[in-house]
Amino acid sequence: QLVFMDQEMPGMTGAETETEIKKFEAENLLSETRVIGCTAHKDGPEIQQFLQSGIMKCIEKPISVGIIKDILQEYQIIEDL
């Protein structure tokens, strides 16, 4: 229902991966994969690239359980506890 993807991965960045996901979805008439980007960079081009690639939201590491819970509630994956 929701993917958490890091920006810095071996072989392909999170932004590049998201671009490929969007391309694959369009070519195959698939529904949108909801992706939340994760990065240790607080500012700068890395975050902009991630957002421009089509991710829904970008969060900064370290990521707490509370942040994940908030996101899961925001995207209606879980109900408010």
Backbone hydrogen bonds, N-H to C=O, Kabsch-Sander energy under -0.5 kcal/mol:
donor,donor_aa,acceptor,acceptor_aa,energy
3,V,34,R,-2.9
5,M,3,V,-0.6
5,M,36,I,-2.8
7,Q,38,C,-2.1
9,M,7,Q,-1.0
14,G,7,Q,-2.2
17,T,13,T,-2.5
18,E,14,G,-2.6
19,T,15,A,-2.2
20,E,16,E,-2.1
21,I,17,T,-2.4
22,K,18,E,-2.7
23,K,19,T,-2.1
24,F,20,E,-2.6
25,E,21,I,-2.7
26,A,22,K,-2.3
27,E,23,K,-2.5
28,N,24,F,-1.7
29,L,26,A,-0.9
30,L,25,E,-2.6
35,V,33,T,-0.7
36,I,3,V,-3.4
37,G,35,V,-0.5
37,G,57,K,-3.2
38,C,5,M,-2.7
39,T,59,I,-2.0
47,I,44,G,-0.6
48,Q,44,G,-1.5
49,Q,45,P,-2.8
50,F,46,E,-2.0
51,L,47,I,-2.7
52,Q,48,Q,-2.7
53,S,49,Q,-1.3
54,G,51,L,-1.2
55,I,50,F,-1.2
56,M,35,V,-2.6
57,K,35,V,-0.8
59,I,37,G,-3.3
61,K,39,T,-2.8
64,S,62,P,-0.5
68,I,64,S,-1.9
69,K,65,V,-2.7
70,D,66,G,-2.5
71,I,67,I,-2.3
72,L,68,I,-2.7
73,Q,69,K,-2.1
74,E,70,D,-2.7
75,Y,71,I,-2.4
76,Q,73,Q,-1.6
77,I,72,L,-3.4
78,I,72,L,-1.4
